[in-house]
Amino acid sequence: MHRLARAGGSQELLRWVSGRAGGWAGLLGSDGTVLRGVARTPDLTSASALSLATEGVKELTALRGRSFALDKGPDTALLFPLDGTPDAPAPVLAVVARRPLPDGLATLLADVAMPLTMCWAAETVERKRRRVDLAESRGREAVLHLLMTGQLSIAHQVAGALKPTLPDPVQVCVVQCSGGRRDEVARVCTDICGGRSWIVRCPVYARHLILIVPSGPDGADPRLGLDVAAVVDDCVVGVSEDVPLSDTATGYRQAFHALAVARGLPARHARFGSAPEPALVVGATGAQWADTLLAPLLTHLPRRSQDPGSQELAATLSSWLAFSSHATQHLKIHRNTLAARLRLIGELLGLDLNRVADQAALDLALRIRAVPQRAVRPTESVPAGALDEILRHPAVGQWAAEQLRPLAATGTAAETTLRTWLRCEAQLGPTAAALGISVPGVRKRLTRLEAVLQRSLLQTPSARYDLWLAFHALDVAGGTGTA
């Protein structure tokens, strides 16, 4: 019995007892609720056993006895309450078997009550620990979501109940673990960070941990990512630049792109290279354009109280642009709810959200709005469709050239592949047909280009929006006007 208790807990003990009794064995609450149950005899139906066990538990509770036996038809129920405490009452062990009962069954049940009590108490503590861990994990996930959507004041309020306090400025690290090791790697990261970093289990990718690490002269060790990769054999780490806490979303994208590069490096670690944000180079005219483009969404008033408002729709759009269909996991909503919200957003903005061009414009507009604009905005309204004029700005042209510079050493085939992929709405099948190669061939080309560009292409968040904007900026500057 003790061996079974150590190896399999209460479930294995009940399985063994049901075999010795030749019937049904289970644990029931004082109200007759079945907490665990195992049946080893096919001729004893679970329904009849449960009915008899439930009736017996109610009788035992009413009598406040230490044991009870109840006969009904050809079956007998033997009941023994386990030891508990007033604030945590223990369940009742119930065994239902056909008469005649095996010799010594009552003595056996009295003996098994003690290891069952210990198992149940240990499992209860473990269940409570898991609930606490889940609550803390969900709390940290909520803080991350607030940071990603720029709601710093609420994030600080929620984070006040957890430790440590939110740092500013920060580095964002994305750690990819092997399956089933995320909790173990989280403990390793906590030890390496000295408890100073926010560690969040990614709600979208089950193998990812997101670390929000203090940066600056008194912040984290700059070798943090290397240390994590060195300690955990099979993990891969991507690290962002130092960013303000308000730019956590930007830091996450940078770390995710660095992770795509790190997968191909022997050290399994990469840091995002310096690259300006497109939202920083569009100027005040770009800020006005973003306001005009998003105005129908940001001023939307729902018809019913249960319908999503403008803030919820903007958060949905931002999550979907970043994570595509995985936004359902990020936002904790059903896929039909996501589809309905996207239809509404498309109608409000008058855009086709299936087109990469419209996705790129919206992504740029949302990123512009997330950046504090110090320049004075123009007094005249900028049309929502004036993206080409925004992209003709010389600073945008310099940004675009910098983004595409790594392609210069790869020949024209790489640019052709990227342009075709973007023209085919970033779909592998149509891209393969247009290029005359197989889908695996397209995937291999794009995987190689991830290493060249040091950006993620196939997994979201993807660099496809920046690439579309960069190609289009060069095209409109050259007068072709195509992506």
N, C-alpha and C positions, 0 to 999 in steps of 0.2 A: 504493500500500500504506500509506504513512504517513497519507494522508488518511482511508482507511478505519479505520486504527488509532485516530486521534483521534476520529472520528465514532461508530464503533460497537464498537470494541474487538475482542477475539479472535473473537467470533461473526461479525461482518461480514467479517473477514479470512478466516475459514474458509469462509464462504459464497462469497466471491469465488474462493478457491482451488478449491473444489469445482466451480464453473462453468468455470474455466479447464481443469481436469483432466477435466471431463465425468464425474465420479464422486462418490465420498464422501470427505469430509475431516473430520478430527477430532483431538482431543487425548486421549491415553490416559495413565493412570498406568503406572508400571513393572510393575504386576501385571496390566495389561490392562484395568483399569477405565476405561470411557468417561467422560471429564469433559465434553467438548463434541463434538457431531457434527452435520454438515450433509450432506444428500444432494440433489443437483440432477439426477440422471439416473434416470428411473423404471424403466429396465430393469435397474438394478443394485440388488438388494434390500439393505435395511439389514442383514438377518441374515447374508447371505453376506459383505458388506463387513466387518461387525464381527468375524465369525469369522476372516477372513483378517488383519485388522488386529491382533486380539488375539494370534494365533499369531506374527505378525511381531514384535510388541513383546517377547514372551517370548524369541524368538530373539535379538533385538538386545540385550536385557538380559543374557542369558547370555554373549554374545560381547563385551559392553562396547564395542560399536562406535560410530562417529560417524554412520553411515548404514547403511541395510539395505534390500534389495529382495527380495521374495518373490513367486514366481509360483505360481499355483494355478488350474488350468483356464484360462479365458479372461481371468482378472483378474490384476493385479499390484498389490502393496502397496509403496509407497515410504515409508520411515520416517526421520525426522530428530529426534534428541533436542534439546530446547531447552536453553539454558544455565540452570544453577541453582546453588545453593550446597549444601554438605554437609548443612546443617540444614533446607534447604527444597528438596528435589529438584524439578526442573522436569519437566513432562510430555513426552510424545513426540508430535511431529506425524506423523500417518499419513494417507496419501492412497491410496485404492483406486480403480483405473480399469481399463477394458477395454483390452486390447492391440489395435492398436498405440497406444502412449502418445503424447500430443501432443508435438511437438518442443519441446525446452528445458524440459520439465516438471521434471526433476531440478534444473536450475539455478534455476528459479523457486522451488522449495521451499527450496533453500538460502538464497535471498535473503529469503524471507518469514519464515524462522526468527527473524531478529533482531527485527523489529517484533512478532512473536507473543510472543517472550520478554518484551519490555518490557510488552506488554499484559497478559500473564499475571501478571507480577510486580506491576503496578499493581492488577489485579483481586484478587490474593491479599491485598494490603495493605488494600484496601477491604473485603473480606470479613471480615478480622480486626477492622477498625475497627467494622464493623457488629455483629459478635459482642460486642465490648467494650461498645458503646453499648447493645445489647440487654440484656446482663448488668447494666449499671448501671441501666437503666430498670426491669428487673424487681426489682432490689434496692430502688430507691426506691418502687416500687409495693408491695413487701412491707412496707416501713416504714410507708407510708400505711395499709395494711390493719391493721397492728398498732395504729397510733394510733386508727383509727376504731373498733376493738374494745376500746380502753382498756388495751392491754398495753404500758404505757409502758416498763417495764424492758427487755423484749425489744427494743422499738423502738430504744431508746438503744444497746443492744448491737450490733444490726445496723447502725445508722447510724454507729457508730464507725469503720467501714471506709470510709465515704463522707464527702464534704464538702458543705456545712458541717455543724457540729453542730446538733442540733435546738434551736430557740429556745424560750423560754417566758417570758412569754405570746406569743400569736401572733394574727395575722390570717390568715384563709383567703380567697384570691381564686380565682375560677373564671373562666378566660379562654376564650371561645369563638372559634375561628379558622375561616377558610374552609377548604374541603377541601384537603388536601395541604400546608398551610402550618404545621403544628403545630411541626415542628422549627425552622423559621425564627423563629416567634414565641417559642419557648423560648429561643433565643439572644438575642433582643431583650430578653426579660424578665430574663435573666441579667445583661445589660449594665446595664439600668435598676436592678436590685436590687443591683448591685455584688457579685454572688456570695454574698450573705448569706442568700438564701432557698432553700427546698427547692422544686424544680420537678418535678412528677410528671405524666407523660402519663396522663390518666384512662383506667383500664382498661374503663370502661363506655361512655363517649361518645367516639367517635374524633376529634371536633373540639374537645375540651376539654383544657385544661391546668389543673392544680391547683397553686396556689402557697401554701406555708406560710411566711408572712412574719413576721420578728420585729416585735413591737409594744412599746408602752410608750414612755417618754420617750427612750430611746436606740435605739429600733427603727427601723422603716422609715419612709420619707417617707409621710405620710398621703395624698399625692397620687399614690401609686403606681398605683392603678387608672386614674386620669385620664391619667397619663403613658403607660401602656401603650396605652390606647384612642387617644391622640393620635398615637402613633408608628406604630401598625399600623392602616391605614385601615379594614379591614373586620372588626376584632375587637370583641367585646362583653365587658365585665368586670363581675362582681358581687363585692362585697367584704363580708366579715362584720364583726361587732363584734370588739373585742379579747376573746379568750377564753384560758383556761389551755390548755396543751398537752394536758392530759387531756380537754379538751372539743373536740378537733379535729372529731369527728363533728358536734357542734352547729354549729361554725363552718362546716363544709362545707354543712350544710343552709341556714344563713343566706345564705352566698354564692350558693348555687344559686337561692334565692328572689330575691335581689337581681339575679341574672342575668336572670330572667324579666322584671323591671321594666326593666332596662337596655336590653333589646331595643327598647322603645318610646320611648326617650329620644334626643334628637339627639346628646348627648355620648357615648352608648353605654357609659355607666358608671353604676352605682348602688351605694349602700352600704346594708346592711340596717338598717332602723330599729329603734330600741329596742323590744323586746317581751320580756316575761318568759317563760321556759320553763315549760310546764305542770308539768314534774317538780319545779320549785322551789316551787310553791304548794300542793301536796297535803299537805304536812306529814308528821309521823311516821306517822299512820294510813295515808296513801297508800303510804309505804314498806313498811309491814307488809303491806298489800294486795298490792303488787307481789311481795313475797317469797312469799306464799301462792299467788298465781296461777301463778308461774313454777316453783314447787317441783318439780312432776313432771318438768319439763324439766331443771332444774339438778341434780337428783339421779339422773337416768337413768343406768343402767349398761348398756352394750351387751352383747348376748348373745355376740357373736363379736368377736375382736380387730380384724377388719377393718371392723366396723360403726362408724358415727360415735358419739362420746361426747357427753356433755352440752355441753362447751365448743364442739365443732364444730357441734352442732345449734343452739346459741344464736347462734353467728356466722352460720350459714345463715339463721336466722329474721331476724336484724337486717339482713342484706344484702338479703333478699327484701322485707322491709317498706320498705326504702329504695329499691330499684331494680327491684322486680317481676321480670319475666322476665330483665332484664339482669343479675340476680344470677349467672347462669351465667358471664358474662364477668368479673364482679368476683371470684368465687370460683374461677374456672378449673375448672368442673365441667360435666359433660354435663347437658342439660336433663332427661333421665330420672333422673339422680342427684338433681337438685334436686326433682323431683316426688316421688320416693320419700322424701326427707328431710321434705318438707312434710307428706306423709301421716302419717309417724311423729309429727311434732310435733303435728299436729292430734289424733291419737289420744291422745298423752300428756297433752295439756292439756284434752281434751274440748271443743275449740272448732272452729267451722267457719271455716277460713281464707279462704273465698270471701266472707265477709261483712265489709263495711267496719267494722261495729260491733266484731267480734272483732279485726280488724286494728288498729283504733284502741286498743283496750284493751291489746293486746300491745305496741304501739309505746310507749304511755305507761309500761307496766311496765318495759320495757327501758331507757327514758330515766331513769326514777326510779332504777333500780339503778346507772346510770352516774354519778349525782350523789352525792357524799359527803353523808350525812345527819347533821347536827350535833345535831338534836333527839333526845330520848330516845324510843325507839319504845314503843308501848303493850305492856303485858305480856300482854294478851289477844289471841288470834289474830283476825285480821280475815278473814272469808270471802272466797274468791276472787271470788264474785259480787257483792261489795258496792261495785261501781263507782259506782252511783247515790249511795250515801252519801258516797263520796269527793268526788263532783262537787257535792254540796250545800254543801260548805265555802264560807264567804263569800269567802275569797281566790280560790277557783276561779271563783266567780261574777264577781268583778271581772276576773279574767283573761279569761273568756269574753266579757264585755261589751267589753273592750278589743280583742279579736280581731275582733269583728263590728262595731265602731264605724264603720269606713269604709263599711259598707253602708247606713248611715242616709241618706246623701245620694243614693242610687241608686234609692230606691223599693222597693216590695214585690216587683217582678218579679225582681230580683237574688237576694233571699233565697229566693224560690220556686224559681228555677232551681237554686241550690245545694242546697237541701233535697231537691229531686226527684232531682238527680244523686247525692247521697249515699244516698238511699233506694233508688235503682236500682244500688247497689254500684259507683258511679263508672263506669258503662258508658254510652257515648254513645248506642247504639241504643235501649235501653229508656228512657233519659231523653228522647230525641226523641219516642218514641211517647207517653210520659206527658204531655209538654208540648204535643203536637200540632204539632210543628215538625220541620224536617229535621235530620239529623245535622250537616251543615255549620253550620246555624243554632245548634245547641247549642254546637259548637266555638267559634264566633265569640263567643257570650255568655260562655263560660268564659275565653276569651282576654282579653276586655275586663275581666272580673272579676279576672284576674291583675294588671292594672295598678291596679285599685282597691284590692285587698287587699295588693298588693306581695308576693305569694306565687306560687310555681309551682303550678298545678293539674293541667295536662295531662301534664307531664313529671315523671318521678320523679327525685329525691325530691319528692313532692307534699305540699301542705298539707292534703290531705283528712282526715287523721287529726285534726289540730288543729281543723279546722272541725267535724268530727263531734262531737268532745268539747265544743267551745264551744256548739254548738246543743243538745246533749243536756244540758249543765250548766244552761243557761237553762230548758230544758223541765222538768227534774226540780225545779228551784227553783220553777217556776210550777205544778207539779203535773200537767203533761201527760204527762211520761214518754216522749216520742217524740222522734226525731231530726228 
